[in-house]
Amino acid sequence: MSAAVLFRGVSDSSRIQGWDRPWRIDYCRCLESHRRFLIEPLRDRFGGVDVFISTYGDDTLRAKLTDDYGPRDIVMLEFPGSNQRRTALTGLILVLGARVEYDLVVMSRFDAEFFQSPVDLPVTPGGITYPFRELEACWREHRKVSDSYQVFDGMKAVAAFAMVVSELKIDSCVHYTYKLVEKHRDVPQGFSMDHIGDSNTDKLSNPTFKLARVPR
């Protein structure tokens, strides 16, 4: 049995030229929780875990991430013109390219700070598990889901998700995969928490994680 964790997205906004968001991201704020609630639980349960990284930055940041996470594979993308779709898809391709039949794969944002392990919550057998439905109106109209993490039970689910992400035309892609994955009737979807939440609130709206953003 084997498992993998894929960390994707912005890891250190101070290394990105042109970063214009009203907050900054520093993965170091979340590193300990990544180890405690993602990497270590998977290592304990499966006897080992491979880490993959898809992010932005220079060689200095690559070296720092390598020291902190010990990834099997890492890719550093150029930030201009990039988006969530690109980092997610690039990371999923790394996982698929490893040619390992991972039993469980977790994909997480770098700025998700965990307080509980997603693998200790319900996991959809043979499918894709999201944290929760995102915002009542957005869920009702667009089937929007939280993009903070996804749990894939087997490589078939990883491949189906990667195919859907590759077809999306919008930047905030991972929020809007649910409706498209529904086309794959043989890949079920579910939720860690059975409620409608908001990933982007400053308040801790669920017991599992929060997005660790610091005002600039």
C-alpha positions as CSV (number, residue, x, y, z in Angstrom):
1,M,0.0,0.0,0.0
2,S,1.2,3.5,-0.8
3,A,0.1,7.1,-0.5
4,A,1.0,10.6,-1.8
5,V,0.5,14.2,-1.0
6,L,0.5,16.9,-3.6
7,F,1.0,20.5,-2.4
8,R,0.0,23.1,-5.1
9,G,-0.4,26.8,-5.6
10,V,1.5,29.8,-4.1
11,S,3.9,28.7,-1.4
12,D,5.7,32.1,-0.8
13,S,4.2,35.2,-2.2
14,S,7.3,37.3,-1.3
15,R,9.1,35.4,-4.1
16,I,6.6,36.4,-6.8
17,Q,7.1,39.5,-8.8
18,G,3.7,41.1,-9.5
19,W,1.9,39.7,-6.5
20,D,-1.0,42.1,-6.1
21,R,-3.3,40.3,-3.6
22,P,-4.2,42.1,-0.4
23,W,-2.7,39.3,1.6
24,R,0.6,37.4,1.6
25,I,1.2,33.6,1.7
26,D,4.1,31.9,3.5
27,Y,3.9,28.1,3.6
28,C,6.1,28.1,6.8
29,R,2.9,29.2,8.7
30,C,1.3,25.9,7.6
31,L,4.4,23.6,7.4
32,E,4.0,22.0,10.8
33,S,0.3,21.2,10.2
34,H,1.2,19.7,6.8
35,R,3.6,17.4,8.5
36,R,1.3,16.5,11.5
37,F,-2.0,16.1,9.7
38,L,-1.1,15.1,6.1
39,I,2.3,13.6,5.7
40,E,2.7,11.7,9.1
41,P,-0.8,10.2,9.1
42,L,-0.4,8.8,5.6
43,R,3.1,7.5,6.4
44,D,1.7,5.8,9.5
45,R,-1.2,4.3,7.7
46,F,0.4,3.2,4.5
47,G,4.0,2.7,5.6
48,G,5.3,5.5,3.4
49,V,4.3,8.6,1.6
50,D,5.6,10.4,-1.5
51,V,5.3,14.2,-1.6
52,F,4.9,16.2,-4.8
53,I,5.0,20.0,-5.2
54,S,3.7,22.3,-7.9
55,T,4.3,26.0,-7.1
56,Y,6.0,29.2,-8.2
57,G,9.5,30.6,-7.4
58,D,13.2,30.5,-7.9
59,D,16.0,28.0,-7.2
60,T,16.4,29.4,-3.6
61,L,12.7,28.6,-2.8
62,R,13.1,25.2,-4.5
63,A,15.9,24.3,-2.2
64,K,14.0,25.5,0.8
65,L,10.9,23.5,-0.1
66,T,13.1,20.4,-0.8
67,D,14.6,20.7,2.7
68,D,11.3,21.1,4.4
69,Y,9.1,18.6,2.5
70,G,11.6,16.1,0.9
71,P,9.5,15.8,-2.3
72,R,9.8,12.9,-4.8
73,D,9.2,15.5,-7.5
74,I,8.9,19.3,-7.6
75,V,8.1,21.8,-10.4
76,M,8.6,25.6,-10.2
77,L,6.3,27.5,-12.6
78,E,6.5,31.0,-13.9
79,F,3.9,33.1,-12.2
80,P,2.8,35.5,-15.0
81,G,-0.2,34.2,-16.8
82,S,-0.6,31.2,-14.5
83,N,-3.6,30.2,-12.4
84,Q,-5.1,27.5,-10.2
85,R,-5.8,25.3,-13.1
86,R,-2.1,25.2,-14.2
87,T,-0.7,24.4,-10.8
88,A,-3.3,21.8,-10.1
89,L,-2.9,20.1,-13.4
90,T,0.9,20.2,-13.4
91,G,0.9,18.7,-10.0
92,L,-1.5,15.9,-10.9
93,I,0.6,15.1,-14.0
94,L,3.6,14.7,-11.6
95,V,1.6,12.2,-9.6
96,L,0.4,10.3,-12.6
97,G,3.9,10.4,-14.1
98,A,5.4,8.7,-11.1
99,R,3.7,5.5,-12.4
100,V,2.9,4.3,-8.9
101,E,-0.5,2.9,-8.0
102,Y,-1.1,5.0,-5.0
103,D,-4.0,3.8,-2.8
104,L,-4.7,7.3,-1.5
105,V,-3.6,10.8,-2.8
106,V,-4.3,14.1,-1.0
107,M,-4.0,17.4,-2.9
108,S,-3.7,20.5,-0.7
109,R,-3.3,24.2,-1.1
110,F,0.0,25.5,0.4
111,D,-1.9,28.0,2.5
112,A,-4.3,25.5,4.1
113,E,-3.4,25.2,7.8
114,F,-4.9,21.9,9.2
115,F,-6.2,21.2,12.6
116,Q,-7.4,17.7,11.8
117,S,-6.3,15.1,9.2
118,P,-8.7,14.8,6.2
119,V,-7.8,11.1,6.1
120,D,-9.5,10.7,9.5
121,L,-12.7,12.0,8.1
122,P,-15.1,10.2,5.6
123,V,-13.4,9.3,2.4
124,T,-15.5,8.4,-0.7
125,P,-14.6,4.9,-1.7
126,G,-13.0,4.8,-5.2
127,G,-13.8,8.5,-5.7
128,I,-13.0,12.1,-4.9
129,T,-13.7,13.7,-1.5
130,Y,-13.9,17.5,-1.1
131,P,-14.1,19.4,2.3
132,F,-17.6,20.7,1.9
133,R,-20.1,22.5,-0.4
134,E,-19.1,26.2,-0.8
135,L,-21.6,28.9,-0.2
136,E,-25.3,28.0,-0.5
137,A,-26.1,30.0,-3.6
138,C,-22.9,29.0,-5.4
139,W,-23.4,25.3,-4.6
140,R,-27.1,25.5,-5.7
141,E,-26.3,27.2,-9.0
142,H,-22.8,26.0,-9.9
143,R,-22.1,23.0,-7.7
144,K,-19.1,25.0,-6.2
145,V,-17.0,23.2,-3.7
146,S,-14.2,24.1,-1.3
147,D,-10.8,23.8,-3.1
148,S,-8.7,23.7,0.0
149,Y,-8.0,20.0,-0.4
150,Q,-9.2,16.9,-2.3
151,V,-8.7,13.2,-1.3
152,F,-8.5,10.7,-4.1
153,D,-9.2,7.1,-3.3
154,G,-7.1,5.4,-6.0
155,M,-5.4,6.5,-9.2
156,K,-8.6,6.2,-11.3
157,A,-10.0,9.1,-9.3
158,V,-6.8,11.1,-9.8
159,A,-6.8,10.5,-13.6
160,A,-10.5,11.5,-13.9
161,F,-9.9,14.7,-11.9
162,A,-6.9,15.6,-14.0
163,M,-8.9,15.2,-17.2
164,V,-11.6,17.4,-15.9
165,V,-9.1,20.1,-14.8
166,S,-7.5,20.0,-18.2
167,E,-10.9,20.8,-19.8
168,L,-11.8,23.8,-17.6
169,K,-11.6,27.3,-19.0
170,I,-11.7,29.3,-15.8
171,D,-8.9,30.3,-13.4
172,S,-10.5,29.2,-10.2
173,C,-10.9,25.7,-11.6
174,V,-10.9,23.5,-8.6
175,H,-14.0,25.2,-7.2
176,Y,-16.0,24.1,-10.2
177,T,-15.0,20.5,-10.9
178,Y,-17.9,18.8,-9.2
179,K,-20.4,19.3,-12.0
180,L,-18.0,18.1,-14.7
181,V,-16.8,15.0,-12.7
182,E,-20.5,14.0,-12.5
183,K,-20.1,13.0,-16.2
184,H,-17.9,10.2,-14.9
185,R,-20.6,8.1,-13.3
186,D,-18.0,5.5,-12.3
187,V,-16.1,8.1,-10.2
188,P,-18.2,9.0,-7.2
189,Q,-17.8,12.2,-5.2
190,G,-18.4,13.1,-1.6
191,F,-17.6,15.4,1.3
192,S,-15.5,15.3,4.4
193,M,-18.1,17.5,6.2
194,D,-21.8,17.5,5.5
195,H,-22.4,21.2,5.6
196,I,-22.2,24.3,3.4
197,G,-19.2,26.5,4.3
198,D,-16.9,29.3,3.2
199,S,-13.2,28.6,2.7
200,N,-12.3,32.3,2.4
201,T,-13.6,33.6,5.7
202,D,-11.2,34.9,8.3
203,K,-13.0,32.9,10.9
204,L,-12.5,29.2,11.5
205,S,-15.7,27.9,9.9
206,N,-14.8,24.2,10.3
207,P,-12.7,22.1,12.6
208,T,-10.4,20.8,9.9
209,F,-8.5,23.8,8.4
210,K,-8.3,27.5,7.7
211,L,-6.6,29.5,5.0
212,A,-3.5,31.1,6.6
213,R,-3.4,34.5,4.9
214,V,-1.7,37.5,6.4
215,P,-2.7,41.1,5.4
216,R,0.0,42.9,3.5
